[in-house]
Amino acid sequence: MSEQDKSSFKIVQGGLGNHFREVEFDELKQYIQPQMAANVHINFLIGSGSSIPVIPTMGNTFNQYKKEALAEFEALFSKYCTIKTAGAENNIETFLSWLGNRINGLSEYELDIERKIKTDLTDSLINSIKIGMRQGLENLSSKGTESLSDNLQWYENFIRRVVKLREIANDQFDTVNLFTTN
């Protein structure tokens, strides 16, 4: 049994994703095969954690940014934390949205710090992806089968299995969508 076969998967049917059940690979396969045999429109969402360690999650990037942030960031972030709900202090998307709304509502005089922080944080997020990919490629070329290769293999195996299931169904009217947060 491969490491992938031991992974836990979530089956979410409709709604907001609040109701799901965790299954092992074999149970997932048993669930998907009959679904693919019927006329279906099926969607797969591959979450952000599936590319770790090559691409860090946005939460990890945000936490790293907060440790190394510009001096002006602390005062602005404190203001953000006082008006947001619990847990928002770890959510980069909520913070960037809040910051964008501030930028849209402030006068030109007040904008310099906010714009600087938004640009710096956005650059940090993009660079974390670039650095992860570059390091993954370096590992791949120097060691053969490191994290990037493992991630690519995982995606390739998953897509091959979906394609195989589609071949079995042999229905040209079905739709299969693959979404990823990455």
C-alpha positions, 0 to 999 in steps of 0.5 A: 500500500503506497503512502497515497493510499493511506491518505485521508480524503474528504467527500463533500456533497453540496452545501457549504462543505460543512457536512463531509466524511473522511474516507481512505483511498479505497472507499473514495474509489468505491464512491467515485466509480459508480458516480462516473458511470452515470451522466454526471458533472463532478468537481474535485477541489484539491486543497492548499495543503496538497502542495506542501512542502513545495508551496507553503500555505498562505497561513504559513506565509502570513505567519512568517511575514508577521515575524519579519514585517516592516515596523509600520505593520505592527500598529496597523495589524493591531488596529485590524485585530481589534475590529475583527473576529477571533481567528482573523489574525491568522487569515491573510485573505481577510487582512488583505481585504480589510487593508484594500477597503482601508486603502479605498476609503482613506485620503491620499495623505493617509495611504502611504503606509497601507499601500506599502504594507499591502505591496510588501505582503502581496510580494511576500506571498508571491515570493513564497510560491516562487521560492518553494518552486525554485527549491523544489526544482533544485531538489529535483535536479540534484537529488532526483525524487524530492518534494516537488517530484512527489507533489507532481507524482501525486497530481499525475496519479490523481489525474490519471485515475480520474481519466481512467474512470472517465474512460470506463464511463465512456460518456462524452456528455459528462463534465469533470472539473478540477479546482485547486487553491494553488 
